[in-house]
Amino acid sequence: MQTFYSASAIETMEQRFRTNLINSLSGFKSLNLIATRDLRQNTNLAIFNSVIHLGANPALMAFVVRPDSVERHTLENILETGYFTINHIHQAIIKQAHQTAARYPKDVSEFTATGLTPELKNNFYAPYVKESILQIGLQFKERVDIVTNGTSIIVGQIEQLYLPTHIIATDGFVNLEEAGTVTGIGLDSYHATKQITRLTYAKPDKALQELVTTYLHERE
Amino acid sequence: MQTFYSASAIETMEQRFRTNLINSLSGFKSLNLIATRDLRQNTNLAIFNSVIHLGANPALMAFVVRPDSVERHTLENILETGYFTINHIHQAIIKQAHQTAARYPKDVSEFTATGLTPELKNNFYAPYVKESILQIGLQFKERVDIVTNGTSIIVGQIEQLYLPTHIIATDGFVNLEEAGTVTGIGLDSYHATKQITRLTYAKPDKALQELVTTYLHERE
């Protein structure tokens, strides 16, 4: 059985029902912890499910912020200092990552509140999440505002990247599943993954093949 | 063992290696087919891994286009007609979905080339993908350009939504895993999912609980 919702059905839904429903529709989401540090050395940590790839050269990533929400501390710190980190979430830190979404006062660091560990290294101003298996340090490049609903897209360029050696393939592919990175639906559902296939580059009139992944280094 | 890449290491990577690496870093990606129809009734279909949720009220979704790429036909048709559809990808149509990324001439419809079926219904100008289990019809709202690398973010508002009744929870959550929606890494890796948990809304000083999902209707 199929359900159809029109624009007016969506408009008149109970608010919490609509929030959950519409948040589920884009498909599986990336789940990342974004960490920042303001000029008075206060750290901030928040979970985001909107991080996307924007381009490889220059190496750019982007995410959505709602300036009137708990996410505003992340935005303020990025605009103040120019730096932030993106840190992957794996099964062992799901609860701590989810808890960073609570509305703590600005003088309470979500690192302290959740027990995750800020890691300052390599002269990078923003802290990394020590527990994360894949860590990315970015420099703020651009903010674009979406007029339709007052959200903003924040664009950063990759300055530093730390990841487990054994998940890097010879062709550059990174096996996030092997690292235990999780994915999500909506605002609160966490999922592990199971690879189905990798496929060769698509060309007209050429049949797709399964791609066999080889790695730069064996797992130790 | 951990690998560190600096900004200059990323800049000097072999191009294909960098493309695969950087494309893998955002985490698991949504995978969707975006379908359009131009004013001469030609249909177009392309796979996108950048669709994100932008807001629930109004119900907005967004995705990234590279105007100099194969994706430009999608962009041209959206700007010409104002409508597009977002269609989920499940295991049975992975190969066909991947093949839509091939550079077909504009007069060849990727529907015809891949064997997927355009479905016109409910007076919506853009076609749906008949094989997709979850289909969303959107009206174009806004295009914002990213100066840093010349990409654009396309924003649409949901006008129509079709989904299986049995995956809609009483709180509005949509169980995409139950529908078979797949997720991806990078440009070519396809993954099924296995739910780990749903968690209650995070509040300071309140312990998180597992959330039990109940559904509006039993599966038939």
Interface residues (C-beta under 8 A of the other chain):
Chain A: M1 Q2 T3 F4 Y5 S6 A7 I10 E11 M13 E14 Q15 R16 F17 R18 T19 N20 L21 I22 N23 S24 L25 S26 G27 F28 K29 S30 L31 N32 N49 S50 V51 I52 H53 L54 G55 A56 N57 P58 A59 L60 M61 A62 V64 R66 I86 H88 Q91 I94 K95 H98 Q99 T100 A101 A102 R103 Y104 V108 A113 N122 L134 I136 K141 E142 V144 D145 I146 V147 T148 N149 T151 I153 V155 Q157 I158 E159 Q160 L161 Y162 L163 P164 T165 H166 I168 A169 D171 G172 F173 V174 N175 L176 E177 T181 V182 T183 I185 G186 D188 S189 Y190 H191 A192 T193 K194 Q195 I196 T197 R198 L199 T200 Y201 A202 K203 P204 K206 L208 L211 H217 E220
Chain B: M1 Q2 T3 F4 Y5 S6 A7 I10 E11 M13 E14 Q15 R16 F17 R18 T19 N20 L21 I22 N23 S24 L25 S26 G27 F28 K29 S30 L31 N32 N49 S50 V51 I52 H53 L54 G55 A56 N57 P58 A59 L60 M61 A62 V64 R66 I86 H88 Q91 I94 K95 H98 Q99 T100 A101 A102 R103 Y104 V108 A113 N122 L134 I136 K141 E142 V144 D145 I146 V147 T148 N149 T151 I153 V155 Q157 I158 E159 Q160 L161 Y162 L163 P164 T165 H166 I168 A169 D171 G172 F173 V174 N175 L176 E177 T181 V182 T183 I185 G186 D188 S189 Y190 H191 A192 T193 K194 Q195 I196 T197 R198 L199 T200 Y201 A202 K203 P204 K206 L208 L211 H217 E220
